[in-house]
Amino acid sequence: MPSPTKPVSSPSAALKAMAEGETITVCKVAPAGALQARSGKKGIVFFWRYSQGTTSQRLPIGPYDPTPGHVNKHTPTAAGYSIAAAIKAAEALAVQHTTAKAAGGGMGEILEQQKQAKAAAKAQQEAAFTAAKAAADAIEAAAKYTLRALLLAYCDH
């Protein structure tokens, strides 16, 4: 956090004043949790911190994009998130968390479902790749035994 002797006028000023390895709370997020930023070797990364039961965890949102024209945008760019976009992403995670919590679960169950969905999608993608490779190999093998291939082999001999 910035030094107490230097008043910080805005969250963007606080982010600029961060030292490497420092974590600050940018703001509270409705309905649950807080938006935090951590400065590292690769730049500043936003996190959403939440509590479930007696444990507190944080989920990465994405890198901070400090470009001047991006400060007030509510959508992330390829370079990262503006403060407003990070707040919006944290609010979306908070709504998911409170909805799951009301249903008797929580963010842990949501993350597990996302992990399983990613694993299933990866397995499906690998299966499709394997099937496409097998089809390509079959086409290549079939092309090896055509009349054209036979005549070319005969002429080359």
Buried (B, 14 or more C-beta within 10 A) or exposed (E): EBEEEEEBEEBBEBBEBBEEEBBBBBEEBEEBBBBBBBBEEEBBBBBBBBBBEEEEBBBEBBBBBBEEEBBEBEEBBEBBBBBBBBBBBBBEBBBBBBEBBEEEBBBBBBBEEEEEEEEEEEEEEEEEEEEEEEEEEEEEEEEEEEEEEEEEEEEEE
